[in-house]
Amino acid sequence: MSLTHFYLDDSSARLPDWFSETLTESAFAQRLTSSEFQNYVVEQDGLIVGYLSIKQGDYLYHLFVAEAFQGNGIARRLWLHARSQTSAKVFRLRSSIYAVPVYKRLGFEESGPLGTIEGISFQPMELRLDH
């Protein structure tokens, strides 16, 4: 929840329910026990500083790095490890506008027009490993 200012078009706005519901403790617990999701974390000094969740083997559902730890390669490490654990050849995601440069450095390309849902703008992106 501390990263919401990176998602919202207006950082003083309230996070829409549909998104905040994915960030609750029960939502995380549900993903951790669901066969539909693969989840990975980076822990440092007893704190989770990075989290990645892939849905159905090819959809990058969440990738978060605690703000104080951004820029240290944690997202890349999470992504490379997660990618090595699946046989998918195409990965998709909806990136926050803020994170587009990060995903481009990971090899993703824009795959559709910008979208906005209830004050959260996003860029559809895709990574094809077969080219």
Accessible surface in RSA format (square Angstrom, percent):
REM  Atomic radii and reference values for relative SASA: ProtOr
REM  Chains: A
REM  Algorithm: Lee & Richards
REM  Probe-radius: 1.40
REM  Slices: 20
REM RES _ NUM      All-atoms   Total-Side   Main-Chain    Non-polar    All polar
REM                ABS   REL    ABS   REL    ABS   REL    ABS   REL    ABS   REL
RES MET A   1   132.01  68.4  92.58  61.3  39.44  93.9  91.48  77.8  40.54  53.7
RES SER A   2    92.24  77.9  69.07  92.2  23.16  53.4  58.61 124.8  33.63  47.1
RES LEU A   3    17.46   9.7  17.46  12.5   0.00   0.0  17.46  12.3   0.00   0.0
RES THR A   4    27.05  19.2  27.05  27.4   0.00   0.0   3.18   4.3  23.88  36.1
RES HIS A   5    79.52  43.5  65.36  45.4  14.16  36.2  51.57  53.1  27.95  32.5
RES PHE A   6    36.07  18.0  25.16  15.6  10.91  28.4  27.73  16.8   8.34  23.9
RES TYR A   7    28.15  13.1  23.29  13.3   4.86  12.6  20.41  15.3   7.74   9.5
RES LEU A   8    15.97   8.9   3.84   2.7  12.13  30.5   3.88   2.7  12.09  32.5
RES ASP A   9    87.17  61.1  47.26  47.0  39.91  94.4  35.47  83.5  51.69  51.6
RES ASP A  10    81.06  56.8  75.06  74.7   6.00  14.2  33.74  79.4  47.32  47.2
RES SER A  11    78.06  66.0  54.74  73.1  23.32  53.7  19.09  40.6  58.97  82.6
RES SER A  12   101.60  85.9  63.90  85.3  37.70  86.8  54.26 115.5  47.34  66.3
RES ALA A  13    46.82  43.1  28.17  43.5  18.65  42.4  37.49  52.8   9.33  24.7
RES ARG A  14   182.29  76.5 158.03  80.6  24.26  57.8  82.51 112.8  99.78  60.5
RES LEU A  15    13.86   7.7   7.49   5.4   6.37  16.0   7.49   5.3   6.37  17.1
RES PRO A  16     8.76   6.4   2.13   1.9   6.64  24.1   8.76   7.2   0.00   0.0
RES ASP A  17    72.05  50.5  68.68  68.4   3.36   8.0  20.32  47.8  51.72  51.6
RES TRP A  18   101.81  40.9  88.50  42.8  13.31  31.3  92.98  49.6   8.83  14.3
RES PHE A  19    27.61  13.8  27.61  17.1   0.00   0.0  27.61  16.7   0.00   0.0
RES SER A  20    23.44  19.8  21.73  29.0   1.71   3.9  11.57  24.6  11.87  16.6
RES GLU A  21   107.73  61.8 101.11  76.5   6.62  15.8  38.44  74.3  69.29  56.6
RES THR A  22    23.94  17.0  21.95  22.3   1.99   4.7  23.94  32.2   0.00   0.0
RES LEU A  23    20.33  11.3   6.25   4.5  14.08  35.4   6.65   4.7  13.68  36.8
RES THR A  24    60.64  43.1  53.71  54.4   6.93  16.5  57.76  77.6   2.87   4.3
RES GLU A  25   156.50  89.8 142.90 108.1  13.60  32.4  59.98 116.0  96.52  78.8
RES SER A  26    83.19  70.3  71.79  95.8  11.41  26.3  52.45 111.7  30.74  43.1
RES ALA A  27    14.53  13.4  11.43  17.6   3.10   7.1  13.85  19.5   0.68   1.8
RES PHE A  28    53.28  26.7  53.28  33.0   0.00   0.0  53.28  32.3   0.00   0.0
RES ALA A  29    51.05  46.9  46.90  72.4   4.15   9.4  50.14  70.6   0.91   2.4
RES GLN A  30   128.87  72.1 123.69  90.4   5.18  12.3  38.94  82.9  89.93  68.2
RES ARG A  31    10.17   4.3   9.64   4.9   0.52   1.2   6.22   8.5   3.95   2.4
RES LEU A  32   110.12  61.3  80.81  57.8  29.31  73.7  80.87  56.8  29.25  78.7
RES THR A  33   120.34  85.6  84.24  85.4  36.10  86.0  75.64 101.6  44.71  67.6
RES SER A  34    35.02  29.6  21.12  28.2  13.90  32.0  20.22  43.1  14.79  20.7
RES SER A  35   126.51 106.9  82.35 109.9  44.16 101.7  58.07 123.7  68.45  95.9
RES GLU A  36    69.31  39.8  58.57  44.3  10.74  25.6  25.81  49.9  43.50  35.5
RES PHE A  37    30.11  15.1  18.15  11.2  11.96  31.1  18.43  11.2  11.68  33.4
RES GLN A  38    54.56  30.5  49.15  35.9   5.41  12.9  32.96  70.2  21.60  16.4
RES ASN A  39    33.41  23.0   7.67   7.4  25.74  62.0   4.13   9.9  29.28  28.3
RES TYR A  40    38.11  17.8  32.69  18.6   5.42  14.1  32.07  24.1   6.04   7.4
RES VAL A  41    73.77  48.5  49.72  45.0  24.05  57.9  49.72  43.2  24.05  65.2
RES VAL A  42    19.38  12.8  16.23  14.7   3.16   7.6  19.38  16.8   0.00   0.0
RES GLU A  43   113.86  65.4  84.90  64.2  28.96  68.9  21.19  41.0  92.67  75.7
RES GLN A  44    82.54  46.2  77.59  56.7   4.95  11.8  23.74  50.5  58.80  44.6
RES ASP A  45   136.53  95.6  94.16  93.7  42.37 100.2  39.83  93.7  96.70  96.4
RES GLY A  46    61.54  75.9   0.00   N/A  61.54  75.9  26.56  72.9  34.98  78.3
RES LEU A  47   111.64  62.2 110.31  78.9   1.32   3.3 111.64  78.4   0.00   0.0
RES ILE A  48   111.65  63.5  85.14  63.4  26.50  63.9  85.14  61.3  26.50  71.9
RES VAL A  49     3.38   2.2   1.38   1.2   2.00   4.8   3.30   2.9   0.08   0.2
RES GLY A  50     2.27   2.8   0.00   N/A   2.27   2.8   2.01   5.5   0.26   0.6
RES TYR A  51    15.65   7.3  15.54   8.8   0.11   0.3  15.54  11.7   0.11   0.1
RES LEU A  52     0.00   0.0   0.00   0.0   0.00   0.0   0.00   0.0   0.00   0.0
RES SER A  53     0.00   0.0   0.00   0.0   0.00   0.0   0.00   0.0   0.00   0.0
RES ILE A  54     0.11   0.1   0.06   0.0   0.05   0.1   0.06   0.0   0.05   0.1
RES LYS A  55    61.81  30.2  61.81  37.9   0.00   0.0  11.44  10.3  50.38  53.7
RES GLN A  56   125.46  70.2  94.75  69.2  30.71  73.1  32.92  70.1  92.55  70.2
RES GLY A  57    22.17  27.3   0.00   N/A  22.17  27.3  18.27  50.1   3.90   8.7
RES ASP A  58    41.85  29.3  41.85  41.7   0.00   0.0   4.84  11.4  37.01  36.9
RES TYR A  59    52.17  24.4  52.17  29.7   0.00   0.0  35.85  26.9  16.32  20.1
RES LEU A  60     6.26   3.5   0.99   0.7   5.26  13.2   0.99   0.7   5.26  14.2
RES TYR A  61    61.45  28.7  44.22  25.2  17.23  44.8  23.85  17.9  37.59  46.3
RES HIS A  62    13.53   7.4   9.67   6.7   3.86   9.9   8.89   9.2   4.64   5.4
RES LEU A  63    26.88  15.0   5.27   3.8  21.61  54.3   5.27   3.7  21.61  58.2
RES PHE A  64    32.27  16.1  29.40  18.2   2.87   7.5  31.34  19.0   0.93   2.7
RES VAL A  65    13.60   8.9   9.65   8.7   3.95   9.5   9.65   8.4   3.95  10.7
RES ALA A  66    36.18  33.3  28.80  44.4   7.38  16.8  33.09  46.6   3.09   8.2
RES GLU A  67    90.29  51.8  77.78  58.8  12.51  29.8  31.31  60.6  58.98  48.2
RES ALA A  68    92.79  85.3  53.09  81.9  39.70  90.3  65.30  92.0  27.49  72.8
RES PHE A  69    46.55  23.3  46.29  28.7   0.26   0.7  46.29  28.1   0.26   0.7
RES GLN A  70    58.54  32.7  37.03  27.1  21.52  51.2  25.59  54.5  32.96  25.0
RES GLY A  71    85.19 105.1   0.00   N/A  85.19 105.1  42.23 115.9  42.96  96.2
RES ASN A  72    96.53  66.6  68.48  66.2  28.06  67.6  24.36  58.6  72.17  69.8
RES GLY A  73    36.79  45.4   0.00   N/A  36.79  45.4  29.71  81.5   7.08  15.8
RES ILE A  74     6.75   3.8   5.03   3.7   1.72   4.2   5.03   3.6   1.72   4.7
RES ALA A  75    17.74  16.3  16.12  24.9   1.62   3.7  16.12  22.7   1.62   4.3
RES ARG A  76   102.51  43.0 101.12  51.5   1.39   3.3  40.93  55.9  61.58  37.3
RES ARG A  77   136.81  57.4 129.14  65.8   7.66  18.2  64.19  87.7  72.62  44.0
RES LEU A  78     5.53   3.1   3.96   2.8   1.57   4.0   5.53   3.9   0.00   0.0
RES TRP A  79     0.58   0.2   0.58   0.3   0.00   0.0   0.58   0.3   0.00   0.0
RES LEU A  80    81.68  45.5  75.45  54.0   6.23  15.7  75.81  53.2   5.87  15.8
RES HIS A  81    92.75  50.7  86.77  60.3   5.98  15.3  58.21  60.0  34.54  40.2
RES ALA A  82     0.05   0.0   0.00   0.0   0.05   0.1   0.00   0.0   0.05   0.1
RES ARG A  83    76.20  32.0  71.65  36.5   4.56  10.8   2.46   3.4  73.74  44.7
RES SER A  84    80.30  67.9  42.00  56.1  38.30  88.2  48.95 104.2  31.35  43.9
RES GLN A  85    93.87  52.5  66.77  48.8  27.10  64.5  11.26  24.0  82.62  62.7
RES THR A  86    32.40  23.0   8.94   9.1  23.46  55.9   9.09  12.2  23.31  35.2
RES SER A  87   102.45  86.6  83.16 111.0  19.29  44.4  53.42 113.8  49.03  68.7
RES ALA A  88    23.75  21.8   9.07  14.0  14.67  33.4  20.57  29.0   3.18   8.4
RES LYS A  89   125.98  61.5 120.99  74.2   4.99  11.9  70.78  63.7  55.20  58.8
RES VAL A  90    38.18  25.1  34.91  31.6   3.28   7.9  34.91  30.3   3.28   8.9
RES PHE A  91     0.12   0.1   0.12   0.1   0.00   0.0   0.12   0.1   0.00   0.0
RES ARG A  92   101.16  42.5 101.16  51.6   0.00   0.0  39.62  54.1  61.54  37.3
RES LEU A  93     5.90   3.3   2.51   1.8   3.40   8.5   2.54   1.8   3.36   9.0
RES ARG A  94   136.43  57.3 111.10  56.6  25.33  60.3  23.78  32.5 112.65  68.3
RES SER A  95     1.81   1.5   0.00   0.0   1.81   4.2   1.81   3.8   0.00   0.0
RES SER A  96    19.10  16.1  10.62  14.2   8.48  19.5   8.79  18.7  10.32  14.5
RES ILE A  97    80.28  45.7  73.91  55.1   6.37  15.3  73.91  53.2   6.37  17.3
RES TYR A  98   112.68  52.6  93.41  53.1  19.27  50.1  77.12  58.0  35.56  43.8
RES ALA A  99    19.05  17.5  19.05  29.4   0.00   0.0  19.05  26.8   0.00   0.0
RES VAL A 100    18.20  12.0  18.20  16.5   0.00   0.0  18.20  15.8   0.00   0.0
RES PRO A 101    68.10  49.6  64.23  58.5   3.88  14.1  67.46  55.7   0.64   4.0
RES VAL A 102    43.97  28.9  43.79  39.6   0.18   0.4  43.79  38.0   0.18   0.5
RES TYR A 103    16.63   7.8  16.63   9.5   0.00   0.0   2.52   1.9  14.11  17.4
RES LYS A 104   105.79  51.6  90.37  55.4  15.42  36.7  48.00  43.2  57.79  61.6
RES ARG A 105   157.22  66.0 133.77  68.2  23.45  55.8  68.53  93.7  88.70  53.8
RES LEU A 106    14.18   7.9   3.65   2.6  10.54  26.5   6.11   4.3   8.07  21.7
RES GLY A 107    36.78  45.4   0.00   N/A  36.78  45.4  27.79  76.3   8.99  20.1
RES PHE A 108     3.56   1.8   0.00   0.0   3.56   9.3   0.00   0.0   3.56  10.2
RES GLU A 109   106.71  61.3 104.55  79.1   2.16   5.1  36.87  71.3  69.84  57.0
RES GLU A 110    92.82  53.3  66.69  50.5  26.14  62.2  13.34  25.8  79.48  64.9
RES SER A 111    62.79  53.1  21.69  28.9  41.11  94.7  24.64  52.5  38.15  53.4
RES GLY A 112    29.72  36.6   0.00   N/A  29.72  36.6  19.93  54.7   9.78  21.9
RES PRO A 113   117.77  85.8 102.86  93.8  14.90  54.2 114.53  94.6   3.24  20.1
RES LEU A 114   116.72  65.0  91.30  65.3  25.42  63.9  91.36  64.2  25.36  68.2
RES GLY A 115    17.94  22.1   0.00   N/A  17.94  22.1  17.94  49.2   0.00   0.0
RES THR A 116    84.25  59.9  53.02  53.7  31.23  74.4  35.33  47.5  48.92  73.9
RES ILE A 117    63.52  36.1  60.23  44.9   3.29   7.9  63.52  45.7   0.00   0.0
RES GLU A 118   122.49  70.3  89.50  67.7  32.99  78.5  51.04  98.7  71.45  58.3
RES GLY A 119    32.29  39.8   0.00   N/A  32.29  39.8  25.76  70.7   6.52  14.6
RES ILE A 120    11.63   6.6  11.57   8.6   0.07   0.2  11.57   8.3   0.07   0.2
RES SER A 121    18.22  15.4  17.72  23.7   0.50   1.1   7.44  15.8  10.78  15.1
RES PHE A 122    26.45  13.2  26.45  16.4   0.00   0.0  26.45  16.0   0.00   0.0
RES GLN A 123     9.96   5.6   9.96   7.3   0.00   0.0   0.48   1.0   9.47   7.2
RES PRO A 124    30.37  22.1  30.37  27.7   0.00   0.0  30.37  25.1   0.00   0.0
RES MET A 125     1.40   0.7   0.00   0.0   1.40   3.3   0.00   0.0   1.40   1.9
RES GLU A 126    40.95  23.5  38.52  29.1   2.43   5.8   3.81   7.4  37.15  30.3
RES LEU A 127    14.93   8.3  14.13  10.1   0.80   2.0  14.93  10.5   0.00   0.0
RES ARG A 128   107.11  45.0 100.33  51.1   6.78  16.1  28.71  39.2  78.40  47.5
RES LEU A 129    62.09  34.6  34.08  24.4  28.01  70.4  36.93  25.9  25.16  67.7
RES ASP A 130    99.44  69.7  60.62  60.3  38.82  91.8  35.61  83.8  63.83  63.7
RES HIS A 131   158.85  86.8  94.48  65.7  64.37 164.7 110.15 113.5  48.70  56.7
END  Absolute sums over single chains surface
CHAIN  1 A     7700.3       5907.1       1793.2       4182.5       3517.8
END  Absolute sums over all chains
TOTAL          7700.3       5907.1       1793.2       4182.5       3517.8
